[in-house]
Amino acid sequence: MRKTTLLIPAVVIALVVFLSSVFVVDEREKALVLQFGQIKAVKENPGLSFKIPLIQEVVTYDDRILSLDTETIEVTPSDDRRLVVDAFARYRISDVVQFRQAVGVGGLRVAEDRLKSILNAQIREVLGADQVTSDTILSSDRRVLMTRIRDQARASARGLGLDVIDVRLKQTNLPSQNLEATFARMRAEREREAADEIARGNEAAQRVRALADRTVVETLSEAEREAQVARGEADARRNAVFAEAFGADPEFFAFYRSLQAYENALSGENSSMVMTPDSEFFNYFKSDRAAE
């Protein structure tokens, strides 16, 4: 009976010691075994592990990809147009030993405060570079800037045992007090561009009209020249025909020309002529000439 009484407490104590020496590492975590604050073992594989009871303790850290939102800050690009920027980062604890040595007992709270400072510093440095303008930041080209921020932040965060996987800019807006001035400047720029386009259009229209007018003048001149040449050739041909007819039968030619003169002289409705009866104009109206 006495042995049984002593055995039960011993079994209980042994069970307590055993249970306090056993711990389980979850697949989503990494664990450090500490002895008086010093790292004695690193447990990165999930499963059952052991430690020395009362002397050693276990500290676990999340092994998943974590998210961090930065505070809103103002940056000034090279064109001196201030922007309000905030970002978020994806990171994970890549080296738990270095992480523990860097942040101590503060854990993720201290690590995230330091990572925010690193991200804000890199955002200011990259977005405030000489060749970076607000238009670049507000355009699709900012992907290159985000990659640069991520790479520089990753190099700085490596000393904390962290791996920065990605950095994204959530918002890049103008401060409220600068919006109206910016909109006014944008309107002025667009109006200036519109005026330039209108001026270039008017100039092009004037060139087209001038070219069309010159083409019309040249075409009319060419047509008039060709018409004059054609009329000259026709007159020459007519005179040649007349000359040939006159040479063949001068009397008939004189008769024909007299008929044309009568037709032209008496073509009007109220034509009247005053001349002497013996005028040569009426030679072919006289009976003796007609008999001939």
C-alpha positions as CSV (number, residue, x, y, z in Angstrom):
1,M,0.0,0.0,0.0
2,R,2.8,2.3,0.9
3,K,4.6,1.5,-2.3
4,T,1.5,2.3,-4.3
5,T,1.2,5.6,-2.5
6,L,4.7,6.6,-3.4
7,L,4.4,5.3,-7.0
8,I,1.4,7.4,-8.0
9,P,3.1,10.8,-7.3
10,A,6.3,9.5,-9.1
11,V,4.2,8.6,-12.1
12,V,2.5,11.9,-12.1
13,I,5.7,13.8,-11.8
14,A,7.3,11.7,-14.6
15,L,4.2,12.3,-16.8
16,V,4.4,16.1,-16.1
17,V,8.1,16.1,-16.9
18,F,7.5,14.2,-20.1
19,L,4.7,16.4,-21.2
20,S,6.7,19.5,-20.5
21,S,9.6,18.2,-22.5
22,V,7.5,17.5,-25.6
23,F,6.3,20.1,-28.1
24,V,4.8,20.0,-31.6
25,V,6.0,22.1,-34.5
26,D,3.1,23.1,-36.8
27,E,3.7,22.9,-40.6
28,R,2.9,26.6,-40.7
29,E,5.6,27.6,-38.2
30,K,9.3,27.5,-37.3
31,A,10.5,27.0,-33.7
32,L,13.5,28.0,-31.7
33,V,14.6,26.1,-28.6
34,L,16.1,28.7,-26.1
35,Q,18.1,28.0,-23.0
36,F,18.5,31.0,-20.8
37,G,17.9,33.2,-23.8
38,Q,20.4,31.5,-26.0
39,I,19.4,29.6,-29.1
40,K,20.1,25.9,-28.7
41,A,18.1,24.3,-31.6
42,V,16.1,25.3,-34.7
43,K,13.1,23.3,-35.6
44,E,11.9,23.9,-39.1
45,N,10.3,20.6,-39.9
46,P,6.8,19.9,-38.6
47,G,6.4,17.1,-36.1
48,L,7.1,16.1,-32.5
49,S,10.2,17.5,-30.8
50,F,11.8,17.5,-27.3
51,K,13.3,20.0,-24.9
52,I,14.7,20.1,-21.4
53,P,11.9,20.9,-19.0
54,L,12.1,24.0,-16.9
55,I,15.4,25.0,-18.4
56,Q,14.6,25.3,-22.1
57,E,11.7,27.1,-23.7
58,V,10.2,27.1,-27.2
59,V,9.5,30.2,-29.3
60,T,7.5,29.8,-32.6
61,Y,7.4,32.1,-35.6
62,D,4.9,32.2,-38.5
63,D,6.5,30.6,-41.6
64,R,3.7,31.8,-44.0
65,I,3.8,34.8,-46.3
66,L,2.7,37.8,-44.3
67,S,1.3,41.2,-45.3
68,L,2.3,44.6,-44.2
69,D,0.6,48.0,-45.0
70,T,2.8,51.1,-44.8
71,E,1.8,54.5,-43.6
72,T,0.7,57.2,-46.0
73,I,3.6,59.5,-46.9
74,E,4.3,62.4,-49.2
75,V,7.0,62.2,-51.9
76,T,8.3,64.8,-54.2
77,P,9.4,63.6,-57.7
78,S,11.8,65.4,-59.9
79,D,9.1,67.7,-61.4
80,D,8.3,69.0,-57.9
81,R,4.6,67.8,-57.9
82,R,4.0,66.2,-54.5
83,L,2.2,62.9,-54.3
84,V,0.5,61.1,-51.5
85,V,1.7,57.4,-51.5
86,D,1.1,54.3,-49.5
87,A,2.1,50.8,-50.2
88,F,1.8,47.2,-49.0
89,A,4.4,44.5,-48.9
90,R,4.4,40.7,-48.8
91,Y,7.2,39.1,-46.8
92,R,8.2,36.1,-44.8
93,I,10.7,35.1,-42.1
94,S,13.5,33.4,-44.0
95,D,16.0,33.0,-41.2
96,V,14.6,32.5,-37.7
97,V,18.0,32.6,-36.0
98,Q,18.9,36.0,-37.6
99,F,15.3,37.2,-37.0
100,R,15.6,36.4,-33.3
101,Q,18.9,38.0,-32.9
102,A,17.7,41.2,-34.8
103,V,14.4,41.8,-33.0
104,G,14.9,39.9,-29.7
105,V,11.7,39.3,-27.7
106,G,9.9,42.0,-29.6
107,G,9.0,39.6,-32.4
108,L,6.9,40.6,-35.3
109,R,5.8,43.9,-33.8
110,V,9.4,45.2,-33.7
111,A,10.2,43.6,-37.1
112,E,7.2,45.2,-38.8
113,D,8.1,48.6,-37.4
114,R,11.6,48.3,-38.8
115,L,10.3,47.0,-42.1
116,K,7.9,49.9,-42.4
117,S,10.9,52.3,-41.9
118,I,12.8,50.4,-44.6
119,L,10.0,50.5,-47.1
120,N,9.2,54.2,-46.5
121,A,12.9,55.1,-47.0
122,Q,13.1,53.1,-50.2
123,I,9.9,54.6,-51.5
124,R,11.2,58.1,-50.9
125,E,14.5,57.3,-52.5
126,V,13.2,55.6,-55.6
127,L,10.2,57.9,-56.3
128,G,12.4,61.0,-55.6
129,A,15.1,60.0,-58.0
130,D,16.3,62.5,-60.7
131,Q,14.7,60.8,-63.7
132,V,11.4,60.0,-62.0
133,T,8.5,62.3,-62.6
134,S,4.9,62.3,-61.3
135,D,3.7,61.3,-64.7
136,T,5.9,58.2,-64.6
137,I,4.6,57.3,-61.1
138,L,1.0,57.7,-62.2
139,S,1.5,55.7,-65.4
140,S,1.9,52.0,-66.0
141,D,5.7,52.5,-65.9
142,R,5.5,52.5,-62.1
143,R,5.9,48.7,-62.3
144,V,9.6,49.2,-62.8
145,L,9.6,51.5,-59.8
146,M,7.9,49.0,-57.6
147,T,10.4,46.3,-58.6
148,R,13.2,48.7,-57.7
149,I,11.7,49.4,-54.3
150,R,11.2,45.7,-53.7
151,D,14.8,44.9,-54.6
152,Q,16.3,47.6,-52.4
153,A,14.0,46.8,-49.5
154,R,14.9,43.1,-49.8
155,A,18.6,43.9,-49.5
156,S,18.0,46.1,-46.4
157,A,15.5,43.7,-44.7
158,R,17.9,40.7,-45.1
159,G,19.7,41.8,-41.9
160,L,16.4,41.3,-40.1
161,G,16.1,37.7,-41.3
162,L,13.2,38.7,-43.6
163,D,12.6,38.1,-47.3
164,V,10.6,40.9,-49.0
165,I,8.6,39.0,-51.7
166,D,6.7,41.9,-53.3
167,V,5.9,45.6,-52.9
168,R,2.9,47.3,-54.4
169,L,1.8,51.0,-54.4
170,K,-1.8,51.1,-53.3
171,Q,-2.4,54.8,-54.1
172,T,-0.5,57.6,-55.7
173,N,-2.6,60.7,-55.5
174,L,-2.1,64.4,-55.4
175,P,-2.6,66.2,-52.0
176,S,-6.0,67.8,-51.8
177,Q,-4.7,71.3,-51.7
178,N,-2.8,70.7,-55.0
179,L,-5.6,69.1,-57.0
180,E,-7.3,72.3,-58.2
181,A,-4.1,73.8,-59.3
182,T,-3.1,70.6,-61.0
183,F,-6.4,70.3,-62.8
184,A,-6.1,74.0,-63.9
185,R,-2.6,73.3,-65.3
186,M,-3.9,70.2,-67.1
187,R,-6.7,72.2,-68.6
188,A,-4.3,74.9,-69.7
189,E,-2.0,72.3,-71.3
190,R,-4.9,70.6,-73.1
191,E,-6.2,74.0,-74.4
192,R,-2.8,74.9,-75.6
193,E,-2.4,71.6,-77.4
194,A,-5.9,72.1,-78.9
195,A,-4.9,75.6,-80.1
196,D,-1.7,74.2,-81.6
197,E,-3.7,71.5,-83.4
198,I,-6.2,74.0,-84.7
199,A,-3.4,76.3,-85.9
200,R,-1.6,73.4,-87.7
201,G,-5.0,72.4,-89.2
202,N,-5.6,75.9,-90.5
203,E,-2.1,76.1,-91.9
204,A,-2.5,72.7,-93.7
205,A,-5.9,73.9,-95.0
206,Q,-4.4,77.1,-96.4
207,R,-1.6,75.1,-98.1
208,V,-4.3,72.8,-99.7
209,R,-6.4,75.8,-100.8
210,A,-3.3,77.5,-102.2
211,L,-2.3,74.4,-104.1
212,A,-5.8,74.0,-105.4
213,D,-6.0,77.6,-106.6
214,R,-2.7,77.3,-108.3
215,T,-3.8,74.1,-109.9
216,V,-7.0,75.8,-111.2
217,V,-5.0,78.7,-112.6
218,E,-2.5,76.4,-114.2
219,T,-5.3,74.3,-115.7
220,L,-7.2,77.2,-117.0
221,S,-4.1,78.8,-118.4
222,E,-3.2,75.5,-120.1
223,A,-6.7,75.1,-121.4
224,E,-6.8,78.7,-122.7
225,R,-3.4,78.2,-124.4
226,E,-4.6,75.0,-126.1
227,A,-7.8,76.8,-127.1
228,Q,-5.9,79.7,-128.6
229,V,-3.7,77.3,-130.4
230,A,-6.7,75.4,-131.7
231,R,-8.4,78.6,-132.7
232,G,-5.3,79.8,-134.5
233,E,-4.9,76.5,-136.3
234,A,-8.6,76.7,-137.3
235,D,-8.3,80.2,-138.5
236,A,-5.2,79.3,-140.4
237,R,-7.1,76.3,-141.9
238,R,-10.1,78.5,-142.7
239,N,-7.9,81.2,-144.4
240,A,-6.1,78.5,-146.3
241,V,-9.5,77.1,-147.5
242,F,-10.6,80.7,-148.4
243,A,-7.4,81.3,-150.2
244,E,-7.6,78.0,-152.0
245,A,-11.3,78.8,-153.0
246,F,-10.3,82.3,-154.1
247,G,-7.5,80.9,-156.2
248,A,-9.8,78.3,-157.8
249,D,-12.7,80.7,-158.7
250,P,-12.2,84.3,-157.6
251,E,-15.6,85.3,-159.0
252,F,-17.5,82.7,-156.9
253,F,-15.4,83.5,-153.9
254,A,-16.4,87.2,-154.2
255,F,-20.0,86.2,-154.6
256,Y,-19.8,84.0,-151.4
257,R,-18.2,86.7,-149.4
258,S,-20.9,89.2,-150.5
259,L,-23.6,86.8,-149.3
260,Q,-21.9,86.5,-145.9
261,A,-21.8,90.3,-145.8
262,Y,-25.5,90.5,-146.5
263,E,-26.3,87.9,-143.9
264,N,-24.2,89.7,-141.2
265,A,-25.5,93.1,-142.1
266,L,-29.2,92.2,-142.2
267,S,-29.3,89.8,-139.3
268,G,-31.2,92.0,-136.8
269,E,-35.0,92.3,-136.7
270,N,-34.9,96.1,-137.3
271,S,-31.8,96.4,-139.4
272,S,-31.6,99.4,-141.7
273,M,-28.8,100.7,-143.9
274,V,-28.4,104.0,-145.7
275,M,-26.3,104.0,-148.8
276,T,-26.4,105.1,-152.5
277,P,-28.1,102.8,-155.1
278,D,-24.9,102.5,-157.0
279,S,-22.9,101.3,-154.0
280,E,-20.7,98.2,-154.6
281,F,-22.4,96.5,-151.7
282,F,-25.4,95.8,-153.9
283,N,-23.5,94.7,-157.0
284,Y,-25.0,91.2,-156.8
285,F,-28.5,92.5,-156.5
286,K,-28.3,94.2,-159.9
287,S,-29.9,92.3,-162.7
288,D,-27.1,92.6,-165.2
289,R,-24.7,91.1,-162.7
290,A,-27.1,88.4,-161.8
291,A,-27.5,87.5,-165.5
292,E,-23.9,87.1,-165.8
